[in-house]
Amino acid sequence: ALVRLLRRDGYRIVTASSAADALDVLARESVHVIVSDHRMPGTTGAEFLGTVKAMYPDTVRILFSGFIEVDALTDAVNRGAVFRFLLKPWSDDVVRDAVREAFRYYRLTSLEATADPVPPAA
């Protein structure tokens, strides 16, 4: 459902079926925004996004959940692992706005975007 929703906004979307698969994708692809469910095989979305933050700090990370685990969410937010937390069921407009804002934030804060240009050789 998310792929269908976001594809119409022109994003290049890559998917993974587990945290391990997602880390493989991240090793091969340039990914700027990650949307993860909290419930995933073998780990939680909060733990996965914490790992992603450590390995790919420029990524902007959004976590979905159908329930609230206050301790896990608070820890993930306080560690900076999560940019936005969205509850299921979601509103299409809320999701689209969150992803749009995540890309805007990425452009403003990424090392790629903020690096000083290399002066031309003399």
Number of C-alpha atoms within 10 A of each C-alpha: 6 11 12 9 12 17 11 8 10 7 11 9 13 12 12 13 9 16 21 14 12 18 16 12 15 19 12 9 10 9 16 18 19 21 20 24 19 24 15 14 11 10 13 16 27 27 17 23 28 21 15 21 18 11 13 15 16 20 25 28 24 24 23 21 19 13 11 12 10 9 9 15 20 13 15 21 16 10 11 16 26 24 19 17 19 17 14 10 10 12 11 13 10 11 19 15 11 17 21 16 15 21 15 12 17 18 15 12 15 15 12 11 12 10 9 8 7 6 6 5 4 3
